[in-house]
Amino acid sequence: MTAVMTTAGVAQAYDRWAPIYDLVFGPVFRQGRASAIRAADRIGGRILEVGVGTGISLPGYARTSRVTGIDISEDMLDKARARVRRQNLHNVDAIRVGDAEALDFADESFDVVVAQYVVSAVANPARALDEFARVCRPGGEIVITTRVGAEKGVRGTIEKTLMPVTSRLGFRTDFPFALYADWIAGRDDVALIERREIPPLGHFSLVRIAKLDREDQ
Ligand SMILES: C[S@@+](CC[C@H](N)C(=O)[O-])C[C@H]1O[C@@H](n2cnc3c(N)ncnc32)[C@H](O)[C@@H]1O
């Protein structure tokens, strides 16, 4: 990965995106979000949505699921709080500032951890994944929608070239699936359940990772 992203820089970038975020990134990620929500609701219970942003996903969760949302951008969170109030989302327990790389929750405190279009925006993705696994209970699931970059070819070259620009906008174009595969391979308490392409344009995937029960580790 060529360009360095910092958590403060990413927070500033999303503070700037907040007023127009839903307009720009609402429709384009709708199908992916719906797939992630379906996967999370299948397990249900206590759901942590990391990088909840403007809370665009929140109305989609089953009212029987209890959702906590965190993000590093205050301006994005203001939008999420307004949405929770406006739509009376009583199943949303909390919307608050939090860093994916240092989650302020006890071990195993959630049944599902959801991160939609977030891991490629986080300064240190592997550290965030470690935190997702820590707060997810054994038998639970980590549900991710993610940018997946082309590893080679013309698209791969373009994505690498764009990195200095897109990293200032708060996301990476150059984001190989190997990052997830290597992280999973390096731990004995997680396993890949599913990797499925989601729209738009085959540049994104739904990735479901099991936090293994202790007897399966
Ligand atoms: C592309 S937006 C996705 C927002 C929302 N999940 C969606 O589906 O539209 C990425 C979000 O991740 C948040 N984010 C980036 N780094 C983060 C971190 N370290 N901890 C928590 N949130 C982070 C950004 O502030 C932003 O709201």
Ligand as a Chemical Component Dictionary entry (heavy atoms), coordinates in Angstrom:
data_LIG
# 
_chem_comp.id                   LIG 
_chem_comp.type                 NON-POLYMER 
_chem_comp.pdbx_formal_charge   0 
_chem_comp.three_letter_code    LIG 
# 
loop_
_chem_comp_atom.comp_id 
_chem_comp_atom.atom_id 
_chem_comp_atom.alt_atom_id 
_chem_comp_atom.type_symbol 
_chem_comp_atom.charge 
_chem_comp_atom.model_Cartn_x 
_chem_comp_atom.model_Cartn_y 
_chem_comp_atom.model_Cartn_z 
_chem_comp_atom.pdbx_ordinal 
LIG C1  C1  C 0  -17.216 4.834 3.209  1  
LIG S1  S1  S 1  -17.872 5.295 4.770  2  
LIG C2  C2  C 0  -19.060 4.001 5.071  3  
LIG C3  C3  C 0  -20.209 4.460 5.950  4  
LIG C4  C4  C 0  -21.343 3.457 6.108  5  
LIG N1  N1  N 0  -20.872 2.254 6.778  6  
LIG C5  C5  C 0  -21.979 3.101 4.785  7  
LIG O1  O1  O 0  -22.310 1.935 4.568  8  
LIG O2  O2  O -1 -22.192 3.997 3.967  9  
LIG C6  C6  C 0  -16.557 4.860 5.885  10 
LIG C7  C7  C 0  -16.879 5.235 7.311  11 
LIG O3  O3  O 0  -15.880 4.652 8.146  12 
LIG C8  C8  C 0  -15.540 5.589 9.143  13 
LIG N2  N2  N 0  -14.213 5.260 9.668  14 
LIG C9  C9  C 0  -13.015 5.352 9.049  15 
LIG N3  N3  N 0  -12.017 4.970 9.871  16 
LIG C10 C10 C 0  -12.602 4.612 11.033 17 
LIG C11 C11 C 0  -12.109 4.123 12.277 18 
LIG N4  N4  N 0  -10.800 3.938 12.500 19 
LIG N5  N5  N 0  -12.998 3.859 13.254 20 
LIG C12 C12 C 0  -14.340 4.038 13.070 21 
LIG N6  N6  N 0  -14.868 4.506 11.916 22 
LIG C13 C13 C 0  -14.015 4.786 10.910 23 
LIG C14 C14 C 0  -15.602 6.931 8.413  24 
LIG O4  O4  O 0  -15.675 8.027 9.287  25 
LIG C15 C15 C 0  -16.854 6.735 7.568  26 
LIG O5  O5  O 0  -18.025 7.124 8.237  27 
# 
loop_
_chem_comp_bond.comp_id 
_chem_comp_bond.atom_id_1 
_chem_comp_bond.atom_id_2 
_chem_comp_bond.value_order 
_chem_comp_bond.pdbx_ordinal 
LIG C1  S1  SING 1  
LIG S1  C2  SING 2  
LIG S1  C6  SING 3  
LIG C2  C3  SING 4  
LIG C3  C4  SING 5  
LIG C4  N1  SING 6  
LIG C4  C5  SING 7  
LIG C5  O1  DOUB 8  
LIG C5  O2  SING 9  
LIG C6  C7  SING 10 
LIG C7  O3  SING 11 
LIG C7  C15 SING 12 
LIG O3  C8  SING 13 
LIG C8  N2  SING 14 
LIG C8  C14 SING 15 
LIG N2  C9  SING 16 
LIG N2  C13 SING 17 
LIG C9  N3  DOUB 18 
LIG N3  C10 SING 19 
LIG C10 C11 SING 20 
LIG C10 C13 DOUB 21 
LIG C11 N4  SING 22 
LIG C11 N5  DOUB 23 
LIG N5  C12 SING 24 
LIG C12 N6  DOUB 25 
LIG N6  C13 SING 26 
LIG C14 O4  SING 27 
LIG C14 C15 SING 28 
LIG C15 O5  SING 29 
# 
